[in-house]
């Protein structure tokens, strides 16, 4: 069974238990629950509410359950996001409000490994709400909605979206080119526009042209090769004409 199928089975059971309102906090690991909740809302089976802040979502679900006298659901992703639902779970426990807290989780094999966005979510709410740790459809039998809050922690494995099969392994990326000051200078030189020999670049002010030796006088241009193969600078030619 895929993660999206497991999420749909859970939503079906919650609707059958009398749930009318579901508050969703979007997240990556909770994506299967987001798709299942959206499909149920599109079919007119539940009213879907979306909130970004988990604490706000928890108290919204608490108010919806208290006002409608029916169980309401709040859904969030894995990690510390689930801890933000603790205040609402405590309020529901003290007031006897049927609040269903559904938290997405990574597989149990990733617990205690330092994996990203992973914490021990089983028993997260202590005595306020007992945790049902769901790893397969068989575990959904234990989902019972009654007086007070209940915590349903669902382990989802990738892929987390419908219609996506197992992603094949990809070839390793090509190694990045090694850069050194010399290669960087050569790269800048090759990529810069070149000025024909004997002409000053129009984009530069009067003065030393690009590529001219530092000892050249101010206002000189690049060297021009004579037909005989000898190289004379335009500045030296200018001095001879002035001497005459």
Helices and strands as residue ranges (DSSP letters): H 3-16, E 21-24, H 31-42, E 47-50, H 54-68, E 72-76, G 79-85, H 86-95, E 99-105, G 108-110, G 126-128, E 131-134, G 137-142, E 150-155, H 181-191, E 224-225, E 231-232, H 234-243
